[in-house]
Amino acid sequence: VQKILRLFSSPLGKTLLSAKTLRREFKFSILTDAEAYSPEAAGEQVMLQGVVDCFWQEPDGIVILDFKTDRIAPDALAERAEHYRPQLEAYSLALAQVIGKPVKEKILYFLRRGEQIIL
């Protein structure tokens, strides 16, 4: 409970609470070129499915927020965020295609640490 309260008392939490177009647990399925995932499969189509934790629209684009519960040391935060970059890139591709607006920002929020990383 303390970690959730910390989130919602932060600037990010205040943005979440005031967002007019907030969507949670958004399921998607899209067809995309397999080359992004395996260069030798260029020209083939793959179905990309997933669930975006949270996103909202702002006038200049979509903001994606993904929550993580990893236990990580402070000096490993940036490295761990990079581990999740492909996941958020896939979410960005899907949302831009489904919603029809560009993704302007991708945020990882590490609940245990109470810290966010913008990718």
N, C-alpha and C positions, 0 to 999 in steps of 0.2 A: 504494500500500500504506500509506503514511504517513497518508493521509486516512482510510482505513478503520480503522486502529489508533486514530487520534484519536477517531473516533466510538465505538468499543467500549470505550475507556477513560473516556468521559464518563458522567455520570449517565444520560443517555438510552440509551447503549449498554448500561449495566448493567441498565436496565429491560428492554431488548430481550432480553438474555441470560437474564433470570429469568422472562420472561412464560410462563405455562403454556399460553395459548391463541393463541400467535403464528401468524398466517397471512401468507404472502407470495405475491405475484403472484396475487391473488384476482380471477378473472374474473367479471363480472356482466353481466346483461342484464335490464332492467326496462322496463315500460311506464309512462309518466308523462304528466301533462298538459303539453302543449306551451306553455301560457301562461307557464311559468317561463322559457322561452327566447325566446318571441316573443308579446307580449301579443295581437296580432291573431289568433293561432292558439288562443285559449282554447277549451277543450272538445275539442280534437283530442288524439289520443294520439301520442306519439313513443316510439321505442325508444331507450333510453339504454344504451349498452354501454361498458365500460371495464375497466381492470385496476388494482386498488388495490395499490400497492407493498407495503404492510405494515399490519397492524392486529392488535390484541389486545383481549381483553375484560377488564375490571375489574369488580368487583361493581356499580358504579354506571353502567356504560356502556362503549362501545367507544372506543378511541383509534386514530386513523388517523395513519399516518406516511407522508409522501410525500417521496422523495428527489429533489433537483434538483442538476444539475451546471453551472448557469449561471455565467458569469464576470461578476461584478458588483462594483461599488465598495461599500465599507462604507456610504456614505451613501445607497445606492440599494436596500438590502436590504428595507426595509419596503415600498417602492413595488413591488418585484418580487414580494414575497409577496402583495400585493393583486392582482396580475395573475393569480396562481394560485388565488385565493379561489373563483371559480366552479367550478373543477375539484374542489376539495375539498368544496364544497357538494354537488355532484353525487354524489361518493363517499359522503358522509354520508347523503343521501337513499336511495341504493341499499343501503348496508349496513344502515340502520335497517329497511328493508323486507325485505331478504333474511334477516338474522339475527334480527330481531324485538326488538332492543334499541336504546336511544337512543345516539347518538354524543355523547360527553361532551367530546372534545377532538380537534382537528385540528392536526397538527404538520407543518411544512415543514422539512426538514433540507437545508441547502445544503452539499454535500460539499466543494466547493473552499474555502469559507470556514470550515467547521467550526462553523457557527452554525445555530441553530434559531429558528423563528418559530412561535408558537402563534396560530392564527387563531380 
